[in-house]
Amino acid sequence: MNEEQYYSTPEDVIKATGSEHKDFKHIETEEELKAMIKGWLVEIKDFIDQDRNRDYHLEDEIPKGIHSIARRACVNMVIYAIQSQRSPVIRIGDWSIRMVEERVFTPSLLIDLHKFPAKPLFRIYRIEGETEDE
């Protein structure tokens, strides 16, 4: 069976957010928290691979920036999950109210991601053979 691959690590995401399993309503242990974050990292890897048209695990080395982008995107998912469990509404001042936005790949993350070149989607083939004149 293939081990699921992802960029960054659940431990790095937990360290970056300072989150604990107690921050989530239906998570009972730290292992469950790590498993949930690992699942999110797998999803984020898929987004990154699709956007860049490449799987960095198949290359010689995964750029550190890709790990950073995955960690930061997963931090956004953790923050969104915690905030939406507490209240899906954010109150700004006395009157302003807005809904919590689920935005994993923020504009700054996309700018950073697009610094890594995507593989072209097309290939050019050259076919050699006999022509009718020969």
QUIDAZI-V311643 format. One record per residue. N is the residue number from 1. RES is the residue in three letters. PHI is phi as a letter, one per 40 degrees, with the letter a starting at -180 (999 if undefined). Layout:
N|RES|PHI  N|RES|PHI
//
This chain:
1|MET|999  2|ASN|c  3|GLU|c  4|GLU|c  5|GLN|b  6|TYR|a  7|TYR|c  8|SER|g  9|THR|a  10|PRO|d  11|GLU|c  12|ASP|c  13|VAL|c  14|ILE|c  15|LYS|c  16|ALA|c  17|THR|c  18|GLY|g  19|SER|c  20|GLU|b  21|HIS|c  22|LYS|c  23|ASP|c  24|PHE|b  25|LYS|c  26|HIS|b  27|ILE|b  28|GLU|c  29|THR|b  30|GLU|c  31|GLU|c  32|GLU|c  33|LEU|c  34|LYS|c  35|ALA|c  36|MET|c  37|ILE|c  38|LYS|d  39|GLY|c  40|TRP|c  41|LEU|c  42|VAL|c  43|GLU|c  44|ILE|c  45|LYS|d  46|ASP|c  47|PHE|d  48|ILE|c  49|ASP|c  50|GLN|c  51|ASP|c  52|ARG|c  53|ASN|f  54|ARG|a  55|ASP|b  56|TYR|c  57|HIS|c  58|LEU|c  59|GLU|b  60|ASP|d  61|GLU|a  62|ILE|c  63|PRO|d  64|LYS|c  65|GLY|c  66|ILE|c  67|HIS|c  68|SER|c  69|ILE|c  70|ALA|c  71|ARG|c  72|ARG|c  73|ALA|c  74|CYS|c  75|VAL|d  76|ASN|c  77|MET|c  78|VAL|c  79|ILE|c  80|TYR|c  81|ALA|c  82|ILE|c  83|GLN|c  84|SER|c  85|GLN|c  86|ARG|c  87|SER|a  88|PRO|c  89|VAL|b  90|ILE|b  91|ARG|b  92|ILE|b  93|GLY|g  94|ASP|c  95|TRP|b  96|SER|c  97|ILE|b  98|ARG|a  99|MET|c  100|VAL|c  101|GLU|c  102|GLU|c  103|ARG|b  104|VAL|c  105|PHE|c  106|THR|c  107|PRO|d  108|SER|c  109|LEU|c  110|LEU|c  111|ILE|c  112|ASP|c  113|LEU|c  114|HIS|c  115|LYS|c  116|PHE|c  117|PRO|c  118|ALA|c  119|LYS|c  120|PRO|c  121|LEU|c  122|PHE|b  123|ARG|b  124|ILE|b  125|TYR|b  126|ARG|b  127|ILE|b  128|GLU|b  129|GLY|a  130|GLU|c  131|THR|b  132|GLU|c  133|ASP|c  134|GLU|c
//
